[in-house]
Amino acid sequence: MMLAAMTARFFKVLFIAGLLATPASADTLPLPQDLVGLDSPAGEEMLIGAEARAAYWPLTMQFVTQKTQAYCGVASMVMVVNALGVPAPETPEIQPFRTFTQDNILTERTDAILPRDVLARKGMTLDQLGALLRSYDVPTEVRHASDTSVDSFRHLARRSLSEKGRFVLVNYLRRTIGQETGGHISPLAAYDADTDRFLILDVSRYKYPPVWVGTEALFAAMNTPDADNDNRSRGFVLVGAGAATQP
């Protein structure tokens, strides 16, 4: 049993190292003191001991770095729809294989929700993220932080991260958790109850590694007004079968 546990730990840590060992990670910005990098010993231990991490493996298998600074929402969508196995369009550069990319996920149908030229300049809001996911018939529920509570967020996100085929995307203001600097979107990958922290699988890998952030700090970063969304608060999106749950 001890040998099996040690072997499992070795491969988990090896997978983390493979995820993070990219040229983009060499020049990442320094982390604020309150955040814990996944590539740190403490971060690795949190992942190994995390009670809710069903989303971690499918998301890391589909991980992409956002192609521009406005494409955090697009990259997050690509990871989730690929992890869910949504039928993908033809992908000319890898024929005969199919997968969603940050190019082919945007179509005339998504342009009706958020034109690509606007997306390229301004990124997307929480409500646009939800609408774009629903355009692919993905079960989706948008929750604005101002309409809920930190306890409700913790409960819903933890439950989603505990079940296969369910995901959570967060829209938060970076500077509220000490990062640089504006609104951002990325998937959550795990929750560690011992430290009450969520793992953000940051899609701007050139800027920050995946980080563990305290639940209250993350909720505060989501509970911020977004001028591009009529000053409604940011928040989170529950994705996958059974996404529309209470409280």
C-alpha positions as CSV (number, residue, x, y, z in Angstrom):
1,M,0.0,0.0,0.0
2,M,2.8,2.4,0.9
3,L,4.6,1.7,-2.4
4,A,1.4,2.2,-4.4
5,A,0.8,5.6,-2.6
6,M,4.4,6.7,-3.3
7,T,4.1,5.7,-6.9
8,A,0.8,7.5,-7.3
9,R,2.3,10.6,-5.7
10,F,5.3,10.4,-8.0
11,F,3.2,10.4,-11.2
12,K,1.0,13.1,-9.9
13,V,3.9,15.4,-9.2
14,L,5.5,14.4,-12.5
15,F,2.3,15.4,-14.3
16,I,2.2,18.8,-12.5
17,A,5.8,19.4,-13.6
18,G,5.0,18.6,-17.2
19,L,2.1,21.0,-17.1
20,L,4.2,23.8,-15.8
21,A,7.5,23.2,-17.5
22,T,6.9,25.3,-20.6
23,P,8.9,28.3,-22.0
24,A,5.9,30.5,-21.0
25,S,6.4,29.7,-17.3
26,A,10.0,31.0,-17.2
27,D,9.1,34.7,-17.0
28,T,5.9,34.6,-15.0
29,L,5.2,37.5,-12.6
30,P,6.0,37.0,-8.9
31,L,3.0,35.7,-6.9
32,P,1.5,37.7,-4.0
33,Q,2.3,36.2,-0.6
34,D,-1.3,35.1,-0.1
35,L,-1.4,32.9,-3.2
36,V,0.2,29.4,-3.4
37,G,1.6,28.3,-6.8
38,L,0.8,24.7,-7.9
39,D,4.4,24.2,-8.6
40,S,5.4,24.8,-5.0
41,P,5.8,21.9,-2.5
42,A,2.7,23.3,-0.6
43,G,0.8,23.5,-3.8
44,E,1.6,20.0,-4.8
45,E,0.5,18.7,-1.4
46,M,-2.8,20.6,-1.7
47,L,-3.6,18.9,-5.0
48,I,-2.7,15.4,-3.7
49,G,-4.8,15.9,-0.6
50,A,-7.7,17.8,-2.3
51,E,-11.1,16.4,-1.6
52,A,-12.6,17.8,-4.9
53,R,-10.4,17.5,-8.0
54,A,-12.5,15.6,-10.6
55,A,-12.1,18.5,-13.0
56,Y,-8.3,18.6,-12.7
57,W,-7.3,15.7,-15.0
58,P,-9.7,16.4,-17.9
59,L,-8.9,20.1,-17.9
60,T,-5.1,19.6,-17.8
61,M,-5.4,17.1,-20.6
62,Q,-7.1,19.9,-22.6
63,F,-5.1,22.8,-21.3
64,V,-4.5,25.7,-23.7
65,T,-2.8,29.1,-23.1
66,Q,-4.9,32.1,-24.2
67,K,-3.6,33.2,-27.6
68,T,-4.1,37.0,-26.9
69,Q,-4.6,39.0,-23.7
70,A,-8.3,39.3,-24.6
71,Y,-8.9,35.6,-25.1
72,C,-9.0,34.3,-21.5
73,G,-12.7,33.4,-21.9
74,V,-12.2,31.8,-25.3
75,A,-9.3,29.6,-24.0
76,S,-11.4,28.6,-20.9
77,M,-14.3,27.7,-23.2
78,V,-12.1,25.5,-25.4
79,M,-10.8,23.6,-22.5
80,V,-14.3,22.9,-21.1
81,V,-16.0,21.9,-24.3
82,N,-13.1,19.6,-25.2
83,A,-13.2,18.1,-21.8
84,L,-16.9,17.5,-22.1
85,G,-16.5,15.8,-25.4
86,V,-18.7,18.2,-27.3
87,P,-18.6,17.2,-31.0
88,A,-15.9,19.4,-32.6
89,P,-15.8,20.9,-36.1
90,E,-13.2,20.0,-38.7
91,T,-9.8,21.3,-37.9
92,P,-7.9,21.7,-41.2
93,E,-4.4,21.8,-39.6
94,I,-4.8,18.4,-38.0
95,Q,-7.1,16.5,-40.4
96,P,-8.6,14.0,-40.1
97,F,-8.7,14.7,-36.4
98,R,-11.2,17.2,-34.8
99,T,-10.9,19.4,-31.8
100,F,-12.0,22.8,-30.6
101,T,-9.4,25.6,-30.9
102,Q,-9.4,29.2,-30.1
103,D,-10.1,29.9,-33.7
104,N,-12.8,27.4,-34.7
105,I,-14.9,27.8,-31.5
106,L,-15.8,31.3,-32.8
107,T,-18.4,31.2,-35.6
108,E,-21.2,33.2,-37.1
109,R,-23.4,31.8,-34.4
110,T,-21.1,33.1,-31.6
111,D,-20.7,36.4,-33.5
112,A,-24.4,37.0,-33.0
113,I,-23.7,36.9,-29.2
114,L,-20.3,38.6,-29.2
115,P,-18.7,39.8,-32.4
116,R,-15.1,38.8,-32.9
117,D,-13.9,42.3,-33.3
118,V,-15.4,43.3,-30.0
119,L,-14.0,40.2,-28.3
120,A,-10.6,41.0,-29.6
121,R,-10.7,44.5,-28.1
122,K,-12.6,43.9,-24.9
123,G,-12.7,40.3,-24.0
124,M,-16.0,38.9,-22.7
125,T,-18.2,39.4,-19.7
126,L,-19.6,36.8,-17.4
127,D,-23.0,36.8,-19.1
128,Q,-21.4,36.6,-22.5
129,L,-19.4,33.6,-21.4
130,G,-22.6,31.8,-20.3
131,A,-24.4,32.7,-23.5
132,L,-21.5,31.5,-25.7
133,L,-21.4,28.1,-23.8
134,R,-25.1,27.7,-24.2
135,S,-24.8,28.3,-27.9
136,Y,-23.0,24.9,-27.9
137,D,-25.9,23.3,-26.0
138,V,-23.7,23.0,-22.9
139,P,-25.8,23.0,-19.6
140,T,-24.7,26.3,-18.0
141,E,-25.7,28.4,-15.1
142,V,-24.4,31.9,-14.6
143,R,-24.1,33.2,-11.0
144,H,-23.2,36.8,-10.2
145,A,-21.3,37.1,-7.0
146,S,-23.5,40.0,-5.8
147,D,-26.6,37.7,-6.1
148,T,-25.2,34.9,-4.0
149,S,-22.8,34.4,-1.0
150,V,-19.4,33.0,-0.3
151,D,-20.9,30.0,1.5
152,S,-23.1,29.3,-1.5
153,F,-20.2,29.6,-3.9
154,R,-18.0,27.3,-1.8
155,H,-20.8,24.7,-1.7
156,L,-21.7,24.8,-5.4
157,A,-18.1,25.0,-6.7
158,R,-16.9,22.2,-4.4
159,R,-19.8,19.9,-5.4
160,S,-19.1,20.6,-9.1
161,L,-15.4,19.9,-8.7
162,S,-16.3,16.6,-7.0
163,E,-18.2,15.2,-9.9
164,K,-17.1,14.0,-13.3
165,G,-18.3,16.0,-16.3
166,R,-18.9,19.2,-14.3
167,F,-16.8,22.3,-14.3
168,V,-16.6,25.8,-12.9
169,L,-15.3,28.9,-14.6
170,V,-14.6,32.1,-12.6
171,N,-14.6,35.7,-13.7
172,Y,-12.7,37.8,-11.2
173,L,-10.7,41.0,-10.8
174,R,-7.0,40.1,-10.6
175,R,-5.9,43.1,-8.5
176,T,-8.3,42.1,-5.7
177,I,-6.1,39.0,-5.1
178,G,-2.9,41.0,-5.6
179,Q,-2.2,40.0,-9.2
180,E,-1.9,42.3,-12.3
181,T,-4.4,43.7,-12.9
182,G,-7.8,43.6,-14.7
183,G,-10.7,41.2,-15.2
184,H,-9.9,37.7,-16.0
185,I,-11.6,34.3,-16.7
186,S,-10.1,30.8,-16.0
187,P,-11.4,27.4,-14.9
188,L,-11.2,26.1,-11.4
189,A,-9.6,22.6,-11.1
190,A,-9.7,21.6,-7.5
191,Y,-10.7,22.4,-3.9
192,D,-8.7,21.7,-0.8
193,A,-10.9,21.7,2.4
194,D,-8.0,21.7,4.8
195,T,-6.9,25.2,3.6
196,D,-10.2,26.3,2.1
197,R,-8.6,27.1,-1.2
198,F,-9.5,26.7,-4.8
199,L,-7.1,26.0,-7.6
200,I,-7.3,28.4,-10.5
201,L,-5.9,26.8,-13.7
202,D,-4.9,30.1,-15.1
203,V,-5.0,30.2,-18.9
204,S,-2.5,33.1,-19.1
205,R,0.3,30.7,-18.4
206,Y,2.8,33.3,-19.7
207,K,1.8,35.6,-16.8
208,Y,1.0,33.4,-13.8
209,P,1.1,29.7,-13.0
210,P,-1.9,27.8,-11.6
211,V,-2.5,29.1,-8.1
212,W,-4.4,28.2,-5.0
213,V,-6.4,31.1,-3.7
214,G,-8.5,31.3,-0.5
215,T,-12.3,31.0,-1.0
216,E,-13.1,34.3,0.6
217,A,-10.4,36.1,-1.3
218,L,-11.6,34.6,-4.6
219,F,-15.2,35.5,-3.9
220,A,-14.2,39.1,-3.1
221,A,-12.4,39.2,-6.4
222,M,-15.6,38.0,-8.2
223,N,-17.8,40.4,-6.2
224,T,-16.5,43.4,-8.2
225,P,-18.4,45.5,-10.7
226,D,-17.6,45.0,-14.4
227,A,-18.0,48.3,-16.4
228,D,-18.4,46.3,-19.6
229,N,-21.4,44.4,-18.1
230,D,-23.5,47.4,-16.9
231,N,-21.5,47.4,-13.7
232,R,-23.0,44.0,-12.7
233,S,-20.7,42.0,-10.5
234,R,-18.4,39.3,-11.9
235,G,-19.0,35.8,-10.7
236,F,-18.8,32.2,-11.8
237,V,-20.3,29.8,-14.3
238,L,-21.4,26.2,-13.5
239,V,-21.0,23.9,-16.5
240,G,-22.1,20.4,-17.2
241,A,-24.9,18.0,-16.5
242,G,-26.8,19.2,-13.4
243,A,-25.2,22.6,-13.5
244,A,-28.4,24.4,-12.5
245,T,-28.4,23.4,-8.8
246,Q,-29.4,25.1,-5.5
247,P,-28.7,26.9,-3.3
